[in-house]
Amino acid sequence: MRLIVGLGNPGPRYAKNRHNIGFLALDEIARVHRAGPWRRKFQGEIAEVALGSERAILLKPQTFMNESGRAVQEAQRFYKIALSDVIVLHDELDLAPAKLRVKLGGGNAGHNGLRSITAQCGNDYRRVRLGIGHPGDKALVHAYVLNDFGKGEEAWVDDLCRAVADHAPILAAGEDASFQNKVHLAMAGRGWDDVKQVNARD
């Protein structure tokens, strides 16, 4: 069994924020693969889904980003899921918009959601890094991630979330390199090879 976690902040105020792309991608996985109904549990919302031959628990922590690890730890313990079978979808400032990378462990790069999960659960979980680009100035980061995606970004965000969902069974099977490559090819096929960076104030 896999535990697939999307990171974001709860509530309609944050729903379309750049920081919430993990929630958006997880919602698309649930939709495409006809997950069971969302229900409240583990300080979050969970749904069960079959991804190919793997069963997965989808989790959206409702604790706000900085405390995401509490929900992840509760779900991981309840289902007795190994840390290496925990997959976290999150926004990544250090990746260009519309790009995706998968890695096991590593640094948290100042991401408070990852920092919380590492503190509560350990560091050796899999991360699906969803590129949102960097505003170019550290002082602008807070406003940038907590602002909604711009109109000009919505199309690539939708396509990236759909590509993640379409190939989620490969991710669940542990074939990270193949998953990453197939998402890259899907995005390239949609013309998203070189997405223009959006200014933090846009």
JOWO-V293539 format. One record per backbone hydrogen bond with DSSP energy under -1.0 kcal/mol. NH is the residue of the N-H (numbers start at 0). CO is the residue of the C=O. If there is no record, write none. Layout:
# JOWO-V293539
NH:CO  NH:CO
This chain:
# JOWO-V293539
1:54  2:84  3:56  4:86  5:58  6:88  13:10  16:13  17:146  18:144  19:16  20:17  22:6  23:19  24:20  25:21  26:22  27:23  28:24  29:25  30:26  31:27  32:28  34:29  35:47  38:45  40:43  43:40  44:59  45:38  46:57  48:55  50:53  53:50  55:48  56:1  57:46  58:3  59:44  61:42  66:63  67:64  69:66  71:67  72:68  73:69  74:70  75:71  76:72  77:73  78:74  80:75  84:81  85:82  86:2  87:125  88:4  89:127  91:129  94:91  97:130  98:95  100:128  102:126  104:124  110:107  114:110  115:111  116:112  117:113  118:114  119:115  120:116  121:117  124:122  125:85  126:102  127:87  128:100  129:89  130:98  131:91  132:94  139:136  140:137  143:139  144:140  145:141  146:143  148:15  152:149  153:149  156:152  157:153  158:154  159:155  160:156  161:157  162:158  163:159  164:160  165:161  166:162  167:164  169:166  170:166  171:167  172:168  173:170  174:169  175:173  178:174  179:175  180:176  181:177  182:178  183:179  184:180  185:181  186:182  187:183  188:184  190:187  191:186  201:198
